[in-house]
Each structure stands twice: as structure tokens, then as C-alpha cells.
Amino acid sequence: MSVTGAILVVDDEPNLRMTLAYILQDEGHTVTTAASAQEALQYLQAGAYDLAFLDIKMPEVSGLTLLSEIRVLYPDMPILILTAHATLDSAVEALRNSANDYLFKPIDPPQILDRVSQILQEQQRPKRQRKIFQEVKHLLSELDQIDAPSTETELHPLGAASIDLARFLQRGAISLDLHTHQATISGGLVSLTPTAFDYLVTLVRHSPDTVSCETLVMESQGYKTTRIEANEICRKRIHELRKAIEENPRQPCYIITARGIGYRLVP
């Protein structure tokens, strides 16, 4: 059975952009097109796509620069590079910067559709793992809530209001609400993406112990990776977290790097 997905096409050439969109739409994919990196980032602020096509050579902001910015937002979103033979060196550089593959212009429809199908098929298993993992976390949270009232009744026979211990996590000045996915530091609200929030939850749960990158990815996103892949994913997620919660991300006081191992949260 073929797998369809939401695909972003970024290319400043109108003919190629629309041709690629038509080819993908004919296969049942939902396609969004952008003529520039700036336009693409506007779409990406609303959420990730299942796959993105990026042109290497674009005016003002290049495809390589856009690739780096996407990786900060979505470290594991698949990206295919569109390139001419003359820019092959740039395409190889894009692979080093975590692009999934590159395809030559002019585009070859069968090759495009075959590669898209392969990538979307590969994404199905980790997506399902993440979904199951999140469902299990939610069910465990509900189970804790069911158990909490009876415990609190024993401690407070007069019916005093109780705090839902399953709902909140706190280490030092950091407080996390697992129901609303809100984080506060010293009472001030911190804006985090859902994935960044899950990474902070994992660090808080283990604090003050060091958490390996493989454990961080597994517990925060629900799938196993190699050590090298986990290090790369975590590096970008921790960078995102530090920008949100540290006064000076270059000199962090909350999230400390344990070189060669992972990261730890200092309460």
C-alpha cells in the first residue's frame, strides 16, 4: 500500500516548482510550495512536514542555509536536495549537514516518486513508535491521577485540597505542568515547542543525574537511534532548550553538557 504525506517544495523556479507539485499531487500527496527560504520558514513555523524538497541555489537565502534552520526546528524531518550537476559539491555538503539525499535537475518523475515512497515508508515505523510511546505516557499519567485521591484522603481525612502530584514536575526553579505542557522558571512562563518540552521533562525526571543522548531521544521522542544519530538530534534540541531557558545559552547554568555522555539538569 502506498504511503502519502504532506510535502513542502522550496524552489525559486516557478516551472519546476509547479511541475514537481503536480507530480506529487497526482500520487495523492498534499503539497505546499514556497518560492524562497523566507516563505518556506513561514510555513514551517506552523509545523513539520513529512518531507521537504529544497533547491540548493536560491536568491538571498541559499538552500544550505535553509537546511540548517530547518534542522534547528525539526531535527528528524526528511529533506531531499534538488541540484544541478554544476552544484554537486554543494549537494554533498548538504548530505554532510543531514540532508537525506539529493536529486539532479531536470527532475525525473519516476525517480522522484520512488525516492519519496521509500522515505515515507521508512518514516512509518518511528512515527508509530512515537505515537505509542506518547499514548503509554498519557495512560500512566491517568493511572497516577486515579491513585492519587485515595492517598490524599488518607493523609487529609478532613478533605483538604490536594495537589495533583502526577500532574506537576519540579526541580529547583523549574516547574512543568504535564497536562497543559507549560513550563515555568521562577514563576515565569517559558515558551517551548512540544518536543522541547518533552526533552525538558526527561531531564527533570533524571535530575541531577546525567542522561545519555540515546536515552534522551528514546524517552522524549519514543524511538531508538544510533549513538551518532542521537548525539546530533540532542545537540540541536538542547540548543533549542538553552535558548528558551538560559539567560546566556553560551554559559548555561541549568543544562550542563557531560562530554561524550549526554546532558544533565542542575536544579
Secondary structure, 3 states (H helix, E strand, C coil): CCCCCEEEEECCCHHHHHHHHHHHHHCCCEEEEECCHHHHHHHHCCCCCCEEEEECCCCCCCHHHHHHHHHHHCCCCCEEEEECHHHHHHHHHHHHCCCCEEEECCCCHHHHHHHHHHHHHHHHHHHHHHHHHHHHHHHHHHHHHHHHHHHHHHHCCCCCCCCCCCCEEEECCEEEECCCCEEEECCEEECCCHHHHHHHHHHHHHCCCEEEHHHHHHHHHCCCCCHHHHHHHHHHHHHHHHHHHCCCCCCCCCEEEECCCEEEECC
